[in-house]
């Protein structure tokens, strides 16, 4: 779109759909060595997932959006989406952050994208999401009206109807006469047996890796979409899926930060 996305709210647009995000991360985030930046954003997401950024969550509207999405998929003869709590929490955190900081964008001001949000918030899911955003200002913002914003955008509607999506999480945040809808879609590759702490111990990391099927060849790597960092920086559980003869594809999972070090004053 022609307007800078972070000035959209000031421009007073009534409805808006930001182009659907369906790409893999492309080195947009801070370096993996900048642990403080990753920790600050993780803390922001954690706070936003419960306080709605000065607005209020509308879980009934989010549930209705899921129902409407599945009705549209049924009409298109595509399998229904199952709700996933980690996708829902990541969507809620971003919707609240949009409301708190007054912008409409897939990338956060720090450069984190939808996949990073899921991998920081979701502590069991292995998979890469795609994201739709809709914004409405003024008058009624019923679920049908919010999802209609996506229907008028071919890219968003294709994203909502993609047959390879199996799970989704939706969140609606309202603040005054404004409403933000965020939808995250994914086809999870696997789940860890138990949630992994953001700052896990070595035994906890080993147990998480052991809980994944051997064929996924899980390993610890620098977070996808971040410049590699020195040892001791941010890391990520990554599964390697066979995508063809002699070809592996990296699928991201929970991002890990090094344990905090206690220091004497």
Backbone as CSV, one residue per row, in Angstrom:
resi,resn,N_x,N_y,N_z,CA_x,CA_y,CA_z,C_x,C_y,C_z
1,UNK,0.840,-1.180,0.000,0.000,0.000,0.000,0.876,1.230,0.000
2,UNK,0.341,2.373,-0.440,1.150,3.563,-0.636,1.466,4.276,0.673
3,UNK,0.553,4.244,1.646,0.799,4.914,2.921,1.774,4.105,3.763
4,UNK,2.678,4.789,4.481,3.494,4.042,5.452,2.576,3.340,6.431
5,UNK,2.790,2.062,6.647,1.814,1.281,7.405,1.683,1.764,8.837
6,UNK,2.771,2.249,9.441,2.682,2.667,10.829,2.004,4.022,10.991
7,UNK,1.674,4.695,9.855,0.916,5.940,9.945,-0.543,5.745,9.582
8,UNK,-0.929,4.487,9.388,-2.287,4.200,8.937,-3.328,4.721,9.910
9,UNK,-3.109,4.498,11.221,-4.119,4.919,12.177,-4.307,6.420,12.149
10,UNK,-3.250,7.165,12.022,-3.367,8.615,11.975,-4.084,9.063,10.710
11,UNK,-4.028,8.260,9.641,-4.664,8.630,8.386,-6.171,8.464,8.453
12,UNK,-6.677,7.739,9.442,-8.118,7.640,9.642,-8.818,6.727,8.660
13,UNK,-8.152,5.727,8.148,-8.812,4.801,7.234,-9.856,3.987,7.983
14,UNK,-10.987,3.725,7.316,-12.073,3.001,7.974,-11.781,1.517,8.060
15,UNK,-11.315,0.927,6.989,-10.992,-0.502,6.988,-9.678,-0.703,6.255
16,UNK,-8.967,-1.755,6.644,-7.664,-2.003,6.059,-7.300,-3.464,6.217
17,UNK,-6.730,-4.020,5.164,-6.158,-5.364,5.230,-4.716,-5.259,4.777
18,UNK,-3.799,-5.619,5.657,-2.387,-5.614,5.305,-2.085,-6.894,4.520
19,UNK,-1.327,-6.808,3.397,-1.060,-7.992,2.579,-0.642,-9.199,3.415
20,UNK,-1.234,-10.326,3.111,-1.012,-11.531,3.905,0.468,-11.910,3.918
21,UNK,0.939,-12.303,5.092,2.331,-12.728,5.267,2.379,-14.243,5.184
22,UNK,3.095,-14.754,4.180,3.194,-16.200,4.048,4.618,-16.634,3.707
23,UNK,5.576,-15.719,3.848,6.943,-16.047,3.504,7.710,-16.569,4.714
24,UNK,8.821,-17.236,4.414,9.732,-17.620,5.490,10.459,-16.370,5.967
25,UNK,10.906,-16.339,7.228,11.658,-15.182,7.721,12.887,-14.911,6.863
26,UNK,13.204,-13.618,6.665,14.329,-13.246,5.814,15.253,-12.277,6.549
27,UNK,15.866,-12.729,7.615,16.847,-11.932,8.346,16.322,-10.548,8.706
28,UNK,15.090,-10.502,9.186,14.509,-9.216,9.559,14.746,-8.899,11.026
29,UNK,14.913,-9.900,11.837,14.994,-9.729,13.287,16.399,-9.322,13.718
30,UNK,16.531,-8.858,14.965,17.873,-8.564,15.488,18.766,-9.797,15.441
31,UNK,20.052,-9.572,15.531,21.011,-10.661,15.543,20.724,-11.620,16.691
32,UNK,21.037,-12.881,16.460,20.886,-13.871,17.523,21.774,-13.546,18.712
33,UNK,22.816,-12.754,18.504,23.702,-12.364,19.612,23.057,-11.339,20.534
34,UNK,22.059,-10.626,20.023,21.417,-9.568,20.806,20.324,-10.180,21.681
35,UNK,20.756,-10.927,22.686,19.806,-11.642,23.537,18.839,-10.672,24.214
36,UNK,19.328,-9.493,24.587,18.468,-8.526,25.272,17.284,-8.124,24.400
37,UNK,17.504,-7.957,23.083,16.410,-7.577,22.188,15.366,-8.681,22.112
38,UNK,15.808,-9.921,22.030,14.877,-11.049,21.994,14.118,-11.153,23.317
39,UNK,14.812,-10.946,24.419,14.161,-11.033,25.732,13.136,-9.923,25.910
40,UNK,13.471,-8.706,25.467,12.513,-7.599,25.589,11.254,-7.871,24.779
41,UNK,11.416,-8.387,23.571,10.234,-8.641,22.740,9.421,-9.797,23.308
42,UNK,10.085,-10.821,23.825,9.358,-11.924,24.461,8.549,-11.418,25.642
43,UNK,9.146,-10.522,26.435,8.424,-9.951,27.579,7.244,-9.100,27.119
44,UNK,7.436,-8.349,26.031,6.336,-7.545,25.488,5.177,-8.442,25.055
45,UNK,5.481,-9.518,24.341,4.430,-10.436,23.901,3.718,-11.058,25.090
46,UNK,4.486,-11.420,26.106,3.890,-12.029,27.291,2.919,-11.055,27.964
47,UNK,3.318,-9.793,28.066,2.440,-8.789,28.676,1.218,-8.518,27.814
48,UNK,1.433,-8.375,26.518,0.326,-8.042,25.616,-0.696,-9.182,25.523
49,UNK,-0.261,-10.405,25.736,-1.187,-11.528,25.600,-2.232,-11.563,26.704
50,UNK,-2.031,-10.735,27.748,-3.009,-10.718,28.836,-3.626,-9.345,29.083
51,UNK,-2.982,-8.250,28.597,-3.522,-6.930,28.935,-4.158,-6.189,27.770
52,UNK,-4.121,-6.724,26.556,-4.798,-6.173,25.380,-4.327,-4.780,24.993
53,UNK,-3.166,-4.367,25.422,-2.587,-3.128,24.947,-3.416,-1.897,25.231
54,UNK,-4.119,-1.880,26.351,-4.974,-0.745,26.679,-6.372,-0.866,26.130
55,UNK,-6.621,-1.905,25.360,-7.966,-2.172,24.849,-8.555,-3.372,25.558
56,UNK,-9.383,-4.109,24.856,-9.965,-5.322,25.445,-10.031,-6.414,24.390
57,UNK,-9.764,-7.626,24.817,-9.931,-8.773,23.939,-11.418,-9.082,23.777
58,UNK,-11.774,-9.577,22.594,-13.148,-9.987,22.312,-13.121,-11.452,21.881
59,UNK,-13.043,-12.382,22.857,-12.921,-13.801,22.496,-14.138,-14.337,21.749
60,UNK,-15.332,-13.807,22.038,-16.527,-14.264,21.316,-16.411,-13.918,19.835
61,UNK,-15.894,-12.720,19.535,-15.704,-12.327,18.139,-14.659,-13.209,17.464
62,UNK,-13.578,-13.526,18.182,-12.545,-14.386,17.610,-13.097,-15.774,17.303
63,UNK,-13.905,-16.305,18.216,-14.525,-17.614,17.971,-15.455,-17.559,16.761
64,UNK,-16.183,-16.463,16.629,-17.079,-16.309,15.480,-16.291,-16.223,14.175
65,UNK,-15.126,-15.564,14.204,-14.291,-15.500,13.007,-13.857,-16.909,12.590
66,UNK,-13.467,-17.743,13.563,-13.113,-19.126,13.236,-14.287,-19.842,12.588
67,UNK,-15.492,-19.664,13.148,-16.674,-20.315,12.570,-16.909,-19.833,11.137
68,UNK,-16.771,-18.527,10.911,-16.984,-17.981,9.571,-15.898,-18.460,8.606
69,UNK,-14.655,-18.541,9.092,-13.574,-19.045,8.252,-13.840,-20.485,7.834
70,UNK,-14.290,-21.305,8.776,-14.559,-22.704,8.447,-15.783,-22.847,7.552
71,UNK,-16.758,-21.961,7.694,-17.903,-21.989,6.779,-17.447,-21.680,5.357
72,UNK,-16.526,-20.709,5.225,-16.007,-20.371,3.900,-15.176,-21.518,3.334
73,UNK,-14.402,-22.158,4.184,-13.602,-23.296,3.711,-14.507,-24.462,3.319
74,UNK,-15.578,-24.671,4.080,-16.521,-25.735,3.728,-17.150,-25.458,2.362
75,UNK,-17.496,-24.204,2.119,-18.081,-23.842,0.835,-17.087,-24.056,-0.301
76,UNK,-15.800,-23.848,0.001,-14.756,-24.055,-0.994,-14.281,-25.504,-1.034
77,UNK,-14.916,-26.377,-0.240,-14.578,-27.798,-0.167,-13.140,-27.997,0.302
78,UNK,-12.792,-27.252,1.344,-11.490,-27.360,1.989,-11.722,-27.767,3.438
79,UNK,-10.860,-28.611,3.979,-11.017,-29.096,5.348,-11.017,-27.946,6.343
80,UNK,-11.765,-28.116,7.427,-11.887,-27.084,8.454,-10.576,-26.897,9.203
81,UNK,-10.423,-25.718,9.773,-9.280,-25.391,10.616,-9.582,-25.761,12.068
82,UNK,-8.638,-26.386,12.729,-8.766,-26.636,14.163,-8.130,-25.478,14.916
83,UNK,-8.751,-25.066,16.011,-8.159,-23.998,16.813,-6.936,-24.538,17.553
84,UNK,-5.927,-23.702,17.686,-4.708,-24.090,18.395,-4.398,-23.004,19.417
85,UNK,-4.217,-23.360,20.684,-4.026,-22.338,21.718,-2.748,-21.522,21.559
86,UNK,-1.691,-22.115,21.008,-0.458,-21.356,20.841,-0.579,-20.365,19.690
87,UNK,-1.245,-20.755,18.614,-1.517,-19.809,17.532,-2.427,-18.684,18.029
88,UNK,-3.414,-19.040,18.850,-4.331,-18.029,19.393,-3.581,-17.032,20.278
89,UNK,-2.680,-17.538,21.108,-1.964,-16.641,22.029,-1.021,-15.721,21.260
90,UNK,-0.367,-16.238,20.223,0.518,-15.392,19.422,-0.281,-14.336,18.669
91,UNK,-1.452,-14.729,18.143,-2.311,-13.760,17.460,-2.791,-12.690,18.425
92,UNK,-3.174,-13.097,19.639,-3.648,-12.134,20.640,-2.541,-11.167,21.037
93,UNK,-1.329,-11.677,21.213,-0.218,-10.812,21.610,0.050,-9.754,20.559
94,UNK,-0.014,-10.145,19.277,0.269,-9.164,18.225,-0.883,-8.181,18.064
95,UNK,-2.128,-8.669,18.124,-3.273,-7.757,18.021,-3.211,-6.701,19.121
96,UNK,-2.853,-7.117,20.337,-2.747,-6.175,21.452,-1.575,-5.225,21.264
97,UNK,-0.480,-5.702,20.680,0.657,-4.828,20.430,0.313,-3.785,19.371
98,UNK,-0.435,-4.185,18.343,-0.895,-3.221,17.340,-1.725,-2.124,17.999
99,UNK,-2.628,-2.536,18.906,-3.475,-1.566,19.599,-2.651,-0.674,20.524
100,UNK,-1.675,-1.247,21.211,-0.885,-0.491,22.179,0.008,0.540,21.507
101,UNK,0.602,0.150,20.364,1.583,1.047,19.735,1.026,1.748,18.494
102,UNK,-0.242,1.473,18.141,-0.901,2.208,17.073,-0.305,2.011,15.698
103,UNK,-0.090,0.757,15.299,0.389,0.503,13.942,-0.345,-0.706,13.380
104,UNK,-0.217,-0.929,12.083,-0.848,-2.074,11.418,0.198,-2.671,10.485
105,UNK,0.814,-3.759,10.908,1.970,-4.293,10.186,2.266,-5.701,10.671
106,UNK,2.798,-6.524,9.768,3.230,-7.865,10.165,4.543,-7.808,10.949
107,UNK,5.455,-6.954,10.533,6.713,-6.796,11.238,6.531,-5.845,12.411
108,UNK,7.056,-6.223,13.567,7.051,-5.311,14.706,8.062,-4.193,14.441
109,UNK,7.988,-3.088,15.174,8.997,-2.033,14.986,10.430,-2.525,15.178
110,UNK,10.591,-3.592,15.959,11.940,-4.143,16.178,12.380,-5.065,15.046
111,UNK,11.455,-5.451,14.154,11.806,-6.332,13.048,11.401,-7.780,13.227
112,UNK,10.623,-8.102,14.254,10.174,-9.484,14.457,8.931,-9.746,13.613
113,UNK,8.833,-10.949,13.066,7.737,-11.274,12.163,6.794,-12.305,12.791
114,UNK,5.731,-12.720,12.081,4.756,-13.655,12.669,5.369,-14.963,13.158
115,UNK,6.357,-15.480,12.422,6.978,-16.729,12.857,7.716,-16.546,14.171
116,UNK,8.449,-15.446,14.304,9.155,-15.194,15.567,8.186,-15.110,16.737
117,UNK,7.042,-14.453,16.505,6.051,-14.349,17.590,5.574,-15.725,18.022
118,UNK,5.239,-16.574,17.051,4.786,-17.920,17.415,5.880,-18.680,18.139
119,UNK,7.101,-18.569,17.659,8.192,-19.348,18.242,8.599,-18.840,19.616
120,UNK,8.298,-17.585,19.911,8.552,-17.072,21.252,7.405,-17.383,22.205
121,UNK,6.177,-17.310,21.717,4.992,-17.530,22.558,4.652,-19.008,22.661
122,UNK,4.693,-19.699,21.544,4.352,-21.125,21.519,5.528,-21.955,21.987
123,UNK,5.344,-22.749,23.001,6.451,-23.481,23.590,6.433,-24.965,23.277
124,UNK,5.512,-25.406,22.401,5.513,-26.814,21.996,5.449,-26.997,20.484
125,UNK,4.912,-26.039,19.751,4.590,-26.246,18.341,5.816,-26.100,17.449
126,UNK,5.980,-27.065,16.536,7.000,-26.998,15.491,6.269,-26.693,14.190
127,UNK,6.513,-25.539,13.605,5.815,-25.172,12.386,5.983,-23.699,12.083
128,UNK,5.695,-23.322,10.842,5.819,-21.931,10.406,4.438,-21.399,10.039
129,UNK,4.016,-20.269,10.635,2.682,-19.750,10.369,2.663,-18.724,9.242
130,UNK,1.478,-18.460,8.719,1.234,-17.287,7.889,0.185,-16.452,8.605
131,UNK,0.109,-15.170,8.278,-0.683,-14.242,9.072,-1.535,-13.326,8.197
132,UNK,-2.767,-13.088,8.622,-3.646,-12.061,8.072,-3.921,-11.025,9.152
133,UNK,-4.001,-9.758,8.753,-4.378,-8.685,9.667,-5.496,-7.868,9.029
134,UNK,-6.483,-7.477,9.829,-7.522,-6.544,9.375,-7.696,-5.470,10.449
135,UNK,-7.920,-4.241,10.001,-8.141,-3.122,10.911,-9.412,-2.381,10.490
136,UNK,-10.215,-2.002,11.482,-11.440,-1.237,11.221,-11.539,-0.109,12.233
137,UNK,-11.932,1.075,11.734,-12.121,2.222,12.615,-13.459,2.881,12.307
138,UNK,-14.246,3.155,13.368,-15.519,3.846,13.206,-16.667,2.892,12.953
139,UNK,-17.782,3.103,13.647,-18.955,2.272,13.425,-18.774,0.862,13.944
140,UNK,-19.637,-0.029,13.462,-19.639,-1.419,13.919,-18.484,-2.192,13.310
141,UNK,-17.889,-3.063,14.102,-16.832,-3.951,13.619,-17.184,-5.364,14.038
142,UNK,-18.307,-5.860,13.526,-18.748,-7.213,13.827,-17.815,-8.216,13.161
143,UNK,-17.756,-9.454,13.667,-16.877,-10.457,13.057,-17.095,-10.612,11.562
144,UNK,-18.357,-10.614,11.112,-18.617,-10.764,9.683,-18.027,-9.600,8.891
145,UNK,-18.084,-8.394,9.466,-17.506,-7.248,8.784,-15.992,-7.304,8.742
146,UNK,-15.371,-7.792,9.823,-13.917,-7.901,9.846,-13.426,-8.932,8.837
147,UNK,-14.085,-10.078,8.799,-13.621,-11.105,7.864,-13.942,-10.712,6.421
148,UNK,-14.942,-9.838,6.242,-15.265,-9.345,4.896,-14.122,-8.497,4.340
149,UNK,-13.345,-7.861,5.226,-12.171,-7.099,4.775,-11.208,-8.045,4.064
150,UNK,-11.018,-9.240,4.630,-10.154,-10.226,3.981,-10.781,-10.741,2.695
151,UNK,-12.079,-10.928,2.682,-12.736,-11.449,1.478,-12.518,-10.515,0.286
152,UNK,-12.425,-9.220,0.547,-12.225,-8.263,-0.539,-10.770,-8.199,-1.002
153,UNK,-9.894,-8.928,-0.328,-8.470,-8.939,-0.677,-8.089,-10.346,-1.155
154,UNK,-7.813,-10.523,-2.447,-7.527,-11.878,-2.961,-6.421,-12.595,-2.202
155,UNK,-5.354,-11.888,-1.842,-4.259,-12.547,-1.132,-4.674,-13.060,0.228
156,UNK,-5.448,-12.253,0.967,-5.925,-12.689,2.276,-6.873,-13.872,2.158
157,UNK,-7.749,-13.802,1.165,-8.740,-14.874,1.035,-8.070,-16.177,0.637
158,UNK,-7.064,-16.108,-0.240,-6.315,-17.325,-0.590,-5.634,-17.895,0.638
159,UNK,-5.088,-17.008,1.475,-4.417,-17.468,2.686,-5.390,-18.178,3.610
160,UNK,-6.590,-17.627,3.761,-7.593,-18.229,4.637,-8.065,-19.581,4.099
161,UNK,-8.095,-19.743,2.783,-8.617,-20.971,2.171,-7.529,-21.977,1.805
162,UNK,-6.288,-21.685,2.105,-5.221,-22.599,1.689,-5.454,-24.002,2.235
163,UNK,-5.487,-25.017,1.357,-5.762,-26.393,1.808,-4.705,-26.949,2.751
164,UNK,-3.455,-26.467,2.665,-2.413,-27.039,3.525,-2.426,-26.465,4.927
165,UNK,-3.291,-25.497,5.194,-3.467,-25.040,6.577,-4.405,-25.998,7.313
166,UNK,-4.007,-26.411,8.489,-4.844,-27.321,9.280,-5.278,-26.712,10.613
167,UNK,-4.532,-25.715,11.104,-4.808,-25.109,12.402,-4.776,-23.583,12.279
168,UNK,-5.452,-22.935,13.208,-5.488,-21.473,13.181,-5.701,-20.931,14.580
169,UNK,-5.359,-19.665,14.727,-5.661,-18.928,15.943,-6.064,-17.522,15.553
170,UNK,-7.181,-17.045,16.093,-7.681,-15.705,15.785,-7.778,-14.895,17.073
171,UNK,-7.589,-13.584,16.940,-7.734,-12.686,18.076,-8.317,-11.369,17.588
172,UNK,-9.231,-10.819,18.367,-9.811,-9.508,18.094,-9.565,-8.632,19.322
173,UNK,-8.982,-7.468,19.097,-8.793,-6.470,20.151,-9.558,-5.219,19.755
174,UNK,-10.309,-4.672,20.720,-11.066,-3.439,20.494,-10.514,-2.362,21.437
175,UNK,-10.355,-1.178,20.860,-9.909,-0.029,21.666,-10.628,1.206,21.129
176,UNK,-11.583,1.702,21.897,-12.418,2.798,21.421,-13.215,2.351,20.214
177,UNK,-13.157,3.129,19.121,-13.904,2.771,17.919,-13.041,2.002,16.924
178,UNK,-11.915,1.468,17.405,-11.005,0.738,16.527,-11.012,-0.753,16.878
179,UNK,-10.800,-1.569,15.863,-10.736,-3.016,16.074,-9.629,-3.594,15.203
180,UNK,-8.857,-4.489,15.803,-7.794,-5.205,15.095,-8.124,-6.692,15.125
181,UNK,-8.047,-7.323,13.969,-8.211,-8.773,13.861,-6.908,-9.346,13.327
182,UNK,-6.360,-10.324,14.032,-5.164,-11.038,13.587,-5.503,-12.514,13.483
183,UNK,-5.141,-13.119,12.366,-5.320,-14.557,12.179,-3.990,-15.206,11.844
184,UNK,-3.655,-16.275,12.549,-2.449,-17.057,12.267,-2.881,-18.433,11.780
185,UNK,-2.273,-18.879,10.681,-2.601,-20.169,10.077,-1.329,-21.009,9.975
186,UNK,-1.466,-22.314,10.163,-0.281,-23.162,10.087,-0.691,-24.608,9.836
187,UNK,0.293,-25.364,9.422,0.192,-26.825,9.390,1.322,-27.351,10.270
188,UNK,1.062,-27.512,11.557,2.139,-27.929,12.462,2.773,-29.244,12.021
189,UNK,4.085,-29.279,12.147,4.810,-30.496,11.805,4.822,-31.470,12.974
190,UNK,4.914,-30.923,14.193,4.969,-31.763,15.395,4.785,-30.867,16.610
191,UNK,4.626,-31.514,17.762,4.556,-30.811,19.040,5.510,-31.483,20.019
192,UNK,6.155,-30.695,20.841,6.940,-31.264,21.935,6.009,-31.917,22.942
193,UNK,6.533,-32.865,23.702,5.722,-33.547,24.704,5.273,-32.608,25.821
194,UNK,6.062,-31.579,26.110,5.752,-30.650,27.200,6.265,-29.273,26.819
195,UNK,5.627,-28.210,27.326,6.109,-26.857,27.026,7.551,-26.672,27.490
196,UNK,8.318,-25.989,26.670,9.724,-25.747,26.974,9.879,-24.313,27.478
197,UNK,10.574,-24.131,28.565,10.793,-22.796,29.111,11.561,-21.933,28.114
198,UNK,11.335,-20.617,28.180,12.060,-19.702,27.294,13.554,-19.745,27.582
199,UNK,13.909,-19.938,28.853,15.317,-20.041,29.254,15.527,-21.430,29.866
200,UNK,15.590,-22.453,29.038,15.644,-23.822,29.563,17.041,-24.234,29.994
201,UNK,17.078,-25.268,30.807,18.347,-25.888,31.186,18.744,-26.880,30.096
202,UNK,19.991,-27.306,30.119,20.467,-28.281,29.139,19.651,-29.577,29.191
203,UNK,19.343,-30.124,30.380,18.521,-31.340,30.407,17.122,-31.115,29.814
204,UNK,16.553,-29.940,30.026,15.227,-29.658,29.458,15.289,-29.607,27.933
205,UNK,16.349,-29.040,27.396,16.510,-29.006,25.937,16.679,-30.423,25.396
206,UNK,17.483,-31.223,26.079,17.702,-32.610,25.639,16.397,-33.390,25.654
207,UNK,15.577,-33.192,26.690,14.299,-33.897,26.768,13.364,-33.453,25.647
208,UNK,13.373,-32.168,25.315,12.528,-31.673,24.237,12.937,-32.278,22.905
209,UNK,14.223,-32.319,22.622,14.702,-32.911,21.371,14.366,-34.391,21.309
210,UNK,14.494,-35.081,22.447,14.229,-36.520,22.479,12.754,-36.826,22.253
211,UNK,11.875,-35.851,22.526,10.442,-36.107,22.375,9.981,-36.035,20.924
212,UNK,10.844,-35.558,20.019,10.471,-35.441,18.612,10.890,-36.698,17.854
213,UNK,10.134,-37.076,16.820,10.488,-38.263,16.036,11.892,-38.139,15.438
214,UNK,12.610,-39.239,15.392,13.977,-39.228,14.878,14.047,-38.723,13.444
215,UNK,13.013,-39.009,12.637,13.070,-38.639,11.227,13.051,-37.124,10.999
216,UNK,12.690,-36.370,12.048,12.688,-34.912,11.907,14.078,-34.306,12.079
217,UNK,15.026,-35.101,12.562,16.412,-34.665,12.675,16.506,-33.313,13.386
218,UNK,15.832,-33.201,14.511,15.786,-31.937,15.245,17.161,-31.549,15.740
219,UNK,17.420,-30.244,15.720,18.711,-29.723,16.172,18.529,-28.309,16.714
220,UNK,19.577,-27.780,17.319,19.564,-26.419,17.842,20.342,-25.528,16.887
221,UNK,19.688,-24.442,16.436,20.290,-23.542,15.460,20.010,-22.099,15.863
222,UNK,20.627,-21.144,15.162,20.250,-19.745,15.329,18.820,-19.573,14.839
223,UNK,18.044,-18.659,15.425,16.653,-18.479,14.986,16.569,-18.137,13.502
224,UNK,15.631,-18.755,12.820,15.413,-18.448,11.418,15.012,-16.985,11.280
225,UNK,15.558,-16.325,10.262,15.239,-14.926,10.045,16.060,-13.980,10.874
226,UNK,17.080,-14.487,11.567,17.965,-13.638,12.361,19.406,-13.893,11.928
227,UNK,20.217,-12.873,11.957,21.629,-13.065,11.658,22.240,-13.975,12.720
228,UNK,23.037,-14.949,12.293,23.631,-15.863,13.269,24.438,-15.102,14.310
229,UNK,24.412,-15.634,15.523,25.143,-14.987,16.606,26.177,-15.916,17.200
230,UNK,26.975,-15.381,18.060,27.995,-16.168,18.737,27.350,-17.150,19.704
231,UNK,28.140,-18.092,20.150,27.661,-19.064,21.129,27.136,-18.341,22.360
232,UNK,25.992,-18.799,22.868,25.390,-18.157,24.017,24.290,-17.188,23.661
233,UNK,24.029,-17.014,22.362,22.956,-16.130,21.931,21.624,-16.862,21.865
234,UNK,20.652,-16.220,21.215,19.347,-16.850,21.022,19.499,-18.075,20.126
235,UNK,18.753,-19.119,20.452,18.786,-20.352,19.681,17.358,-20.830,19.434
236,UNK,17.227,-21.861,18.615,15.901,-22.349,18.245,15.945,-23.847,17.988
237,UNK,14.898,-24.532,18.443,14.718,-25.929,18.052,14.203,-25.933,16.619
238,UNK,14.899,-26.611,15.747,14.550,-26.639,14.328,14.495,-28.082,13.851
239,UNK,13.417,-28.423,13.159,13.277,-29.759,12.574,13.656,-29.686,11.101
240,UNK,14.291,-30.720,10.623,14.705,-30.788,9.228,13.819,-31.803,8.511
241,UNK,12.930,-31.305,7.664,11.981,-32.167,6.959,12.494,-32.473,5.555
242,UNK,12.409,-33.726,5.155,12.809,-34.114,3.802,11.791,-33.539,2.810
243,UNK,12.282,-32.733,1.874,11.397,-32.098,0.891,11.659,-32.585,-0.522
244,UNK,12.585,-33.495,-0.661,12.887,-34.064,-1.973,14.198,-34.816,-1.901
245,UNK,14.585,-35.488,-2.995,15.842,-36.247,-2.992,17.027,-35.351,-2.636
246,UNK,17.669,-35.662,-1.527,18.835,-34.904,-1.102,18.540,-33.481,-0.666
247,UNK,17.287,-33.181,-0.358,16.932,-31.808,-0.004,16.142,-31.787,1.295
248,UNK,16.610,-30.965,2.253,15.948,-30.816,3.540,15.416,-29.396,3.684
249,UNK,14.268,-29.275,4.340,13.700,-27.968,4.648,13.676,-27.759,6.144
250,UNK,14.098,-26.567,6.605,14.135,-26.264,8.030,12.789,-25.734,8.489
251,UNK,12.226,-26.350,9.520,10.954,-25.931,10.097,11.200,-25.507,11.540
252,UNK,10.846,-24.268,11.863,11.179,-23.717,13.167,10.278,-24.186,14.290
253,UNK,10.812,-24.115,15.492,10.080,-24.416,16.709,10.418,-23.391,17.781
254,UNK,10.190,-23.693,19.045,10.423,-22.722,20.115,11.818,-22.104,20.085
255,UNK,11.851,-20.796,20.282,13.109,-20.059,20.402,13.556,-20.114,21.867
256,UNK,14.856,-20.230,22.074,15.427,-20.394,23.401,16.380,-19.250,23.688
257,UNK,16.400,-18.801,24.910,17.364,-17.816,25.365,18.221,-18.440,26.461
258,UNK,19.455,-17.976,26.594,20.322,-18.562,27.634,19.793,-18.257,29.019
259,UNK,20.028,-19.147,29.971,19.571,-18.894,31.343,20.162,-17.600,31.893
260,UNK,19.362,-16.907,32.702,19.852,-15.693,33.351,20.987,-16.051,34.310
261,UNK,21.981,-15.201,34.361,23.105,-15.421,35.279,22.951,-14.511,36.495
262,UNK,22.934,-15.101,37.662,22.871,-14.294,38.889,24.234,-13.629,39.126
263,UNK,24.205,-12.349,39.484,25.442,-11.626,39.709,25.429,-10.967,41.100
264,UNK,26.576,-11.031,41.740,26.688,-10.352,43.032,26.898,-8.865,42.819
265,UNK,26.284,-8.017,43.706,26.405,-6.580,43.545,27.759,-6.075,44.027
